[in-house]
Amino acid sequence: MNAPTLSKPAKPARLQSNKLGLIDCDIHARPKTLTELKPYLSQRWYDHLMTYGTRHRHGFAKGHPYPKSQPANGARRDSFPPDGSIPGSDLAFMQAQHLDHYGIDFGIMNPLSPTGQGEQNPDFSAAMATAANEWQIDMFAGKDARLKASVVIPYEDAQASAAEIRRRAGNRDYVHVLMMSRPAEAHGRRRYWPIYEAACEAGLPIGVHVFGYSGYAATNTGWCSFYIEEMTEHETSCSALVTSMIMEGVFERFPSLKVVLIEAGFAWLAALGWRLDRNWKRLKAEVPHLKKAPSEYIREHFWITTQPMEEPEQPQHLMDVMDWIGWDRILFASDYPHWDFDDPHFAIPPSFGEQRRRMIFSGNASKLYGLEIGK
Amino acid sequence: MSMEPKLGEPTSVGANFRGVDCDVHPTVPGMQALLPYLDAHWREAVIEREVNLESQSYPPNSPLSARPDWRDKNGRAGLDVKQLCDLTLDRWGSSLAILNCIYGVQLLMSEDMAVVLCRALNDWIAKEWLDRDPRLRASIVVPLQSVERAVEEIERRAGDPRFVQVLVLAMGEVPLGRRQLWPIYAAAERHGLPIGVHAGSAYRHPVTSLGWPSYYIEDYSAQSLGFQSQVASLITEGVFQKHPGLKVVLIESGVTWVPAFLWRLGKFWRGVRSEVPWVNRPPAEIFRDHFRLTAQPIDGPENGNAIERVLEHLGSEDVLLYASDFPHWQFDGDDVISRGIPERLHHRMRIDNPLATYPRLGLTVQAIKAGA
């Protein structure tokens, strides 16, 4: 059901104001209603969706364990399309409010729900992932060449995930494979390796977007109370997954694997590398399959998106951290249309200098994803 | 049984107060050491049921658990008062050391067993350590399995001024800010006892929110994630609005993760503070007023200026406390203070900051000076 890419309308001319190029690495598109997915599901799975909905590893049939701070799954108040449908569901409004308004060259869609990721029924999860992938092309990427799709996978079933990746391999409308940050186990565990094998084969990075429900407590000391804590905890799950992928030897087995951490902020990554190096110095005999210091794996295999960008009391402090992480690893992301959206006009201050701003806004993502700007 | 000094009583330490080693670990040789502090029923239970409290957080033979040159012929370290005092006090130049006994009482599932073994552990510390060297101080180990009994244990031991802190682990059953735990904070505040949160897990949950990792290095590296969650919980639940006199010491937590974490929490606080309206000022300010960090390990590169930069990001010279973390293998030779920490901070870390953190320490230090 994929729309043939040749029939896409040409991209609009770039805005004069966008001199540095702009690739937004985190945009959330979603169906207006569940019925929008009907053409992409068998009757059985469509009936299942309408009867049981999606069932994650938590108790809420419709809501979230930590109710969000804003309506429509935490959307910007001004992001509802004119017809009142849910934010992110209307291409024309997304174009006007976001893509055209900021002169975005490319936007990478990371659909969060309903996509079947983390769904408890493995067959339903796989059917939903396939549907989400075809829906992204039909409703968005096939209609606007600026928008790029994620390969949504039913990650708890690695074999089905690898099959889904191979189904999309070679189609340049998909730019990475999407996982959530809290699957049932840490990302380095061997049960997920067929995913990485297929991603490497297809030449696609793994994008890990925060959220998901492992079924375990949101902190390693139990369930926290508040949404504000759930938000800060995205960093702990990302720290754990980076640690797991390194210590399990994923990058020794798959040396070409690239991982993009999305919506986790980034300032924590340098300290994580230092901590792992320090512990590795003492404990390296336990992980003899590592051939270099953990921070070197981070430096070679991980990219990180800006939003929600940490806000130190003094802006200079953020530059220290960016020096430590590497300016070539940091990708701009807005998180449109969510409430904690980072505005491209203000998020990356001019004090960073033109060259570094260009890297963050477009250069790094262009290189990583092979997206050519200005053509 | 014990020789508890009263507050203000002179001791035999010398004239020049040289500061405090804020994290030193006495090793419990085994369960048999605690038997004299149990009644007949529990003695029999411990023996017959082969109760063993060694924790996965510190496998005894793991390189981190004890530095090689401090281990005895059986591979153990920290068993001996003389060894501990010779190194931490005499060799590295401190006047006092705070004993944080890490023994898996927090892991026990039975509230009854946890209560009696915590009590036995604290009595053992008093008799076998505090009574043997007047320069030693200690933390009260409490059974969080029961808030009521934890408060009882604080009350039972608070009369002894050599106990200067209440000790809990970085990973427990519920986050430390949860309101059910607040009676513990009321008792601690009442007696001038900071809450010491030490690395380690009660293993009520996997050490990551993604489940049980494969390797010990992942377990140890996940400690700082637990500390982060505890700071977020203590701040967002409003513990410090309710207990403005309370201090929390993060022990063996590492340091370099703190600024980025506070920037993150601060940003979200600006965004969603309506959820926690009692948090009436920026989290970073609350952190600087109420939290302290021990300075081993320093989880950053010793070369270059990164650690100095991180300390500047922290925005306070009051938060770091000198600590050796003996006998854990955090440094080689006598480099107790990480080379990355600028010298101008050393005096504060050793003397001013510990005295400002532990009010009961101050009382006995006055005694030391008066007696000199």
Interface residues (C-beta under 8 A of the other chain):
Chain A: S69 R182 P183 A184 E185 A186 H187 G188 R189 S214 Y216 A217 A218 T219 N220 T221 G222 W223 C224 S225 F226 Y227 I228 E229 M231 T232 E233 E235 T236 S237 S239 A240 L241 T243 S244 M247 E248 G265 A267 W268 A270 A271 L272 W274 R275 L276 D277 R278 N279 W280 R282 L283 A285 E286 V287 P308 M309 E310 E311 P312 E313 H317 L318 D320 V321 W324 W339 D340
Chain B: S62 P63 L64 A170 M171 G172 E173 V174 P175 L176 G177 R178 S201 R204 H205 P206 V207 T208 S209 L210 G211 P213 S214 Y215 Y216 I217 E218 Y220 S221 A222 S224 L225 G226 Q228 S229 Q230 A232 S233 T236 E237 G254 T256 W257 P259 A260 F261 W263 R264 L265 G266 K267 F268 W269 R270 G271 V272 R273 S274 E275 V276 A284 P297 D299 G300 P301 A306 R309 V310 E312 H313 G315 W329
